Each structure stands twice: as C-alpha cells, then as structure tokens.
C-alpha cells in the first residue's frame, strides 16, 4: 500500500509522535512528528542501536554530549552512532518537523 510521510499529520501535537513504518530483526524504520518539542533539561539519549535521521519537513537541532550542535533542515541527515549521547535541543515551533528515523545494529 502506497503512503506518504506527509499524510495524516494532526493539527495538535502535544507530544512527539513516533510511528513504526516497518521493523525487522535488526532494523526499525519510523516516522517522527515534532512541533516545538525538545528533550527535557539534562536528559540524554544513550541508545543501544545506531540511528540514522533524515528531516523531511521543518527543522531541528540535535545537541551531542561533545557540545556539537547539528542543525537539520529538509533533506539534511545525521547518523547517530550507538551510545553517542545526544538530545533534541529544539524543533521548529511554526511547522511540523517530519523525521525519517532508521534504527539499526
């Protein structure tokens, strides 16, 4: 069945939305929808798997524990290595940020 990453975006997004598109033994592909979201202060993701993220719409900033800031606009991607501590610093407040996230080993 054909679908679009831009379909079914709700008007109100109080919490980030995580939707699994497909998953297998060593991979999970998901759509993430954000709007003005960020990680809680002093919270760091420390994931077991690698995560490739691609911004399809909107904009966002990832902050790495190394203090590097990665700003992502439509078409930009970043590969987060397993156990690379990171947080979501901000996402666009005026429009939805649509992510494609691929978690893999």
C-alpha positions in Angstrom: 0.0 0.0 0.0 1.4 3.4 -1.0 1.6 6.0 1.7 3.2 9.4 2.2 5.4 10.7 5.1 3.4 13.9 4.8 -0.1 12.4 5.2 -2.1 12.2 8.4 -0.4 15.0 10.3 -2.6 16.0 13.2 -3.4 19.7 13.9 -2.5 19.4 17.5 0.8 17.7 18.6 1.1 18.0 22.4 3.7 15.1 22.5 6.1 13.9 19.8 4.5 11.2 17.6 6.5 8.0 16.9 5.1 5.7 14.3 6.8 2.5 13.2 6.6 2.1 9.4 8.4 -1.3 9.2 10.6 -3.4 11.5 12.7 -6.5 11.3 15.2 -8.4 13.3 18.0 -5.8 13.2 16.1 -2.7 11.9 13.2 -0.4 12.7 12.1 2.5 10.5 9.8 5.1 11.9 8.2 8.4 11.2 8.6 11.0 14.0 6.4 14.1 14.1 7.6 17.1 16.2 6.4 20.6 16.6 8.2 22.8 19.1 9.5 19.8 21.1 12.8 19.3 22.8 14.3 16.9 25.3 13.9 17.6 28.9 16.7 19.6 30.5 19.7 17.4 31.3 18.2 14.4 29.5 20.5 12.5 27.1 19.5 9.7 24.8 22.0 6.8 25.1 20.7 4.2 22.6 21.8 0.6 22.1 21.3 0.9 18.3 22.6 3.3 15.6 20.0 5.8 14.4 20.0 7.4 11.0 17.7 10.5 11.0 16.6 12.5 8.0 14.5 15.7 8.2 11.8 15.7 5.5 10.0 18.9 6.6 10.6 21.5 9.3 13.9 22.0 11.2 15.6 20.7 14.3 18.7 20.8 16.3 20.5 17.8 17.9 22.9 18.5 20.7 25.7 16.0 21.2 27.3 15.4 24.6 30.5 16.7 22.9 28.7 20.1 22.8 28.5 19.9 19.0 25.2 21.2 17.6 23.7 19.6 14.5 21.1 21.8 12.8 19.0 19.8 10.3 16.7 21.3 7.6 14.7 19.5 5.0 16.9 17.0 3.2 19.6 17.0 5.9 20.5 13.8 7.7 22.8 12.6 10.5 23.9 9.2 11.6 23.9 8.9 15.4 26.2 6.1 16.5 25.1 3.6 19.2 25.8 5.1 22.6 26.5 8.6 21.2 24.8 10.7 23.9 22.5 13.2 22.3 19.4 15.3 22.9 16.8 17.1 20.9 17.6 20.8 21.5 14.7 22.2 19.6 12.3 21.6 16.7 10.5 24.2 14.6 7.6 25.8 16.5 5.8 27.2 13.5 5.5 24.0 11.4 5.7 20.2 11.9 9.1 18.6 11.7 8.8 15.3 10.0 11.6 12.8 10.5 12.5 9.5 9.0 14.4 7.5 11.6 16.2 4.2 10.9 17.4 2.3 14.0 19.8 -0.5 13.1 22.7 -2.6 14.5 
